[in-house]
Amino acid sequence: MKLGVSLTCFYYWENKFDISSRLRYINILKKSGIEAIELYFSEKEIINKDYKKFSGKLDSLIITVHLPEGLINKKFFENIKEMAEILKVKHFVIHADEYAKIKDLVKGIKLVIENCDKEKKGFQSLNEVKKLGKDICLDINHFEENFPGKLNLKIKNIKDNIKELHISALNNRLYDYPHKSNARHYLVYGSNCKLSRCLPKRALWIIEGIIPKNRLDLLKKEIELLRNF
């Protein structure tokens, strides 16, 4: 299993989720024993080529990037290709509903398509995501909120297509955080989430649960839990 952490797990640590804070979080994660980091950039940051500030700071980590929503700018995708080269990006993750809108603009970009949460219009179904014809990022949190307890049954037809997993829980008895959207992503450690044994270990596993401020002890427990799964 290759295990990574999304930088968005640190979203609530400071008032601003800016480039300098994300670079600090990367330095924290380098000491955690993981193999991968999933980066995030806003559309403005990508247009401004702020990703160049990460060059030389990622060591030998596997790098993936979660793309923002609302992308229609051709210049944006030219910069995405440059980012892939500079940061040696393994692939970019994009929600299925967003990909369906811009698929003609993204030729030559390695994309992995994520199933949608219940707030989106369509693409909650894994078979619907599979029909887009791309590799899949399975977000187990999004799936569980739409189809509780059905993953073992529904994953069969798409298991070979899964290249990345987003790992988080819908609740956690150990902590809460002030949600800025309807999305709720908690660490699995301390939750009532029972991970399915059918999850493919050959896929890249990305921790996506929010880490409470300064609670690196909980991140350590999350990593231990997944390593021993």
For each residue, the residues with C-beta under 8 A, 3 or more apart:
1: 201 205 226 227 229
2: 35 36 62 204 205
3: 34 35 36 205 207 223 226 227
4: 34 35 36 37 38 61 62 64 204 205 206 207
5: 9 29 32 34 36 37 38 206 207 219
6: 9 37 38 40 66 166 206 207 208
7: 10 22 25 26 37 38 39 40
8: 11 17 38 40 66 208 210
9: 5 6 207 208 209 210 211 219
10: 7 13 17 21 22 25 211
11: 8 17 210
12: 177 178 210 212 213
13: 10 21 25 211 213 214
14: 17 21
15:
16: 21
17: 8 10 11 14 21 22
18: 21 22
19: 22 23 45 50 53
20: 23 24
21: 10 13 14 16 17 18 24 25
22: 7 10 17 18 19 25 26 39 40
23: 19 20 26 27 53 54 57
24: 20 21 27 28
25: 7 10 13 21 22 28 29
26: 7 22 23 29 30 37 54 57 58
27: 23 24 30 31
28: 24 25 31 32 216
29: 5 25 26 32 34 37
30: 26 27 59 61
31: 27 28
32: 5 28 29 216 219 220 223
33: 223
34: 3 4 5 29 37 61 223
35: 2 3 4 61 62
36: 2 3 4 5 61 62 63 64 90 204 206
37: 4 5 6 7 26 29 34 58 61 62 63 64
38: 4 5 6 7 8 63 64 65 66 93 206 208
39: 7 22 51 54 63 64 65 66 87
40: 6 7 8 22 65 66 68
41: 45 46 50 51 65 68 83
42: 45 46 68
43: 46 47 68 70 71 73 76
44: 47 48
45: 19 41 42 48 50 51
46: 41 42 43 49 50 51 68 76 79 80 83
47: 43 44 73 75 76 79
48: 44 45
49: 46 52 79 82
50: 19 41 45 46 53
51: 39 41 45 46 54 55 79 83 86 87
52: 49 55 86
53: 19 23 50 57
54: 23 26 39 51 57 58 87
55: 51 52 86 87
56:
57: 23 26 53 54
58: 26 37 54 61 63 87 88
59: 30
60:
61: 4 30 34 35 36 37 58
62: 2 4 35 36 37 90 204
63: 36 37 38 39 58 87 88 89 90
64: 4 36 37 38 39 89 90 91 92 93 112 164 204 206
65: 38 39 40 41 83 87 89 92 93
66: 6 8 38 39 40 92 93 94
67: 71 80 92 93 94 98
68: 40 41 42 43 46 71
69: 95 98
70: 43 98
71: 43 67 68 76 77 94 98 102 105
72: 101 102 105
73: 43 47 76 77
74: 77 78 105
75: 47 78 79
76: 43 46 47 71 73 79 80
77: 71 73 74 80 81 105 106 109
78: 74 75 81 82
79: 46 47 49 51 75 76 82 83
80: 46 67 76 77 83 84 92 106 109
81: 77 78 84 85 108 109
82: 49 78 79 85 86
83: 41 46 51 65 79 80 86 87 89
84: 80 81 87 88 89 92 109 110
85: 81 82 88
86: 51 52 55 82 83
87: 39 51 54 55 58 63 65 83 84
88: 58 63 84 85
89: 63 64 65 83 84 92 110
90: 36 62 63 64 110 204
91: 64 110 111 112 135 163 164
92: 64 65 66 67 80 84 89 109 110 111 112
93: 38 64 65 66 67 111 112 113 114 137 164
94: 66 67 71 98 99 111 112 113 114
95: 69 98 99 113 114 116 120 123
96: 99 100 113 114 115 116 122 123 128 129 132
97: 100 101 116 120 121 122 123
98: 67 69 70 71 94 95 101 102
99: 94 95 96 102 103 106 111 113 132 134
100: 96 97 103 123 132
101: 72 97 98
102: 71 72 98 99 105 106
103: 99 100 106 132
104: 107
105: 71 72 74 77 102
106: 77 80 99 102 103 109 111
107: 104
108: 81
109: 77 80 81 84 92 106
110: 84 89 90 91 92
111: 91 92 93 94 99 106 134 135
112: 64 91 92 93 94 134 135 136 137 163 164
113: 93 94 95 96 99 129 132 134 135 136 137
114: 93 94 95 96 129 136 137 138 139 142 166
115: 96 123 124 125 126 129 136 137 138 139 142 143
116: 95 96 97 120 122 123 124 142
117: 120 124 139 141 142 145 146 182 183
118: 124 142 145 146
119: 182 183
120: 95 97 116 117 123 124
121: 97
122: 96 97 116 128
123: 95 96 97 100 115 116 120 128 129
124: 115 116 117 118 120 128 142 143 146 147
125: 115 128 129
126: 115 129 130 136 138 143 154 155 157 158
127: 130 131 154 157 158
128: 96 122 123 124 125 131
129: 96 113 114 115 123 125 126 132 136 158
130: 126 127 133 136 157 158 161
131: 127 128
132: 96 99 100 103 113 129
133: 130
134: 99 111 112 113
135: 91 111 112 113 161 162 163 164
136: 112 113 114 115 126 129 130 158 161 162 163 164
137: 93 112 113 114 115 162 163 164 165 166
138: 114 115 126 143 155 158 162 164 165 166 199 203
139: 114 115 117 142 143 165 166 168 208
140: 143 144 151 165 166 167 168 193 195 196 199
141: 117 144 145 166 168 169 170 184 185 208
142: 114 115 116 117 118 124 139 145 146 166
143: 115 124 126 138 139 140 146 147 150 151 154
144: 140 141 147 148 149 151 170 193
145: 117 118 141 142 148 170
146: 117 118 124 142 143
147: 124 143 144 150 151 154
148: 144 145
149: 144
150: 143 147 153 154
151: 140 143 144 147 154 155 196 198
152: 155 196 198
153: 150 156
154: 126 127 143 147 150 151 157 158
155: 126 138 151 152 158 159 162 196 198 199
156: 153 159 198
157: 126 127 130 154
158: 126 127 129 130 136 138 154 155 161 162
159: 155 156 162 198 200
160:
161: 130 135 136 158
162: 135 136 137 138 155 158 159 165 200 203
163: 91 112 135 136 137 203 204
164: 64 91 93 112 135 136 137 138 203 204 205 206
165: 137 138 139 140 162 199 200 203 204 205 206
166: 6 114 137 138 139 140 141 142 206 208
167: 140 188 195 205 206 207 208 209 226
168: 139 140 141 185 186 187 188 207 208 209 210
169: 141 172 185 186 187 188 191 192 193 209
170: 141 144 145 184 186 191 193
171: 184 186 191 192
172: 169 175 176 186 187 190 191 209
173: 190 191 192
174: 187 189 190 218
175: 172 186 190 212 215 218
176: 172
177: 12 210 212
178: 12
179: 182 183 184
180:
181:
182: 117 119 179
183: 117 119 179
184: 141 170 171 179
185: 141 168 169 208 209 210
186: 168 169 170 171 172 175 190 191 209 210
187: 168 169 172 174 190 191 207 209 210 211 218 219 221 222
188: 167 168 169 191 193 195 209 222 225 226
189: 174 218 221 222 224 225
190: 172 173 174 175 186 187 218 221
191: 169 170 171 172 173 186 187 188
192: 169 171 173
193: 140 144 169 170 188
194:
195: 140 167 188 199 229
196: 140 151 152 155 199
197:
198: 151 152 155 156 159
199: 138 140 155 165 195 196 203 205
200: 159 162 165 203
201: 1 205
202:
203: 138 162 163 164 165 199 200
204: 2 4 36 62 64 90 163 164 165
205: 1 2 3 4 164 165 167 199 201 226
206: 4 5 6 36 38 64 164 165 166 167
207: 3 4 5 6 9 167 168 187 219 222 223 226
208: 6 8 9 38 139 141 166 167 168 185
209: 9 167 168 169 172 185 186 187 188 222
210: 8 9 11 12 168 177 185 186 187
211: 9 10 13 187 215 216 218 219
212: 12 175 177 215 218
213: 12 13
214: 13
215: 175 211 212 218 219
216: 28 32 211 219 220
217: 220 221
218: 174 175 187 189 190 211 212 215 221 222
219: 5 9 32 187 207 211 215 216 222 223
220: 32 216 217 223 224
221: 187 189 190 217 218 224 225
222: 187 188 189 207 209 218 219 225 226
223: 3 32 33 34 207 219 220 226 227
224: 189 220 221 227 228
225: 188 189 221 222 228 229
226: 1 3 167 188 205 207 222 223 229
227: 1 3 223 224
228: 224 225
229: 1 195 225 226
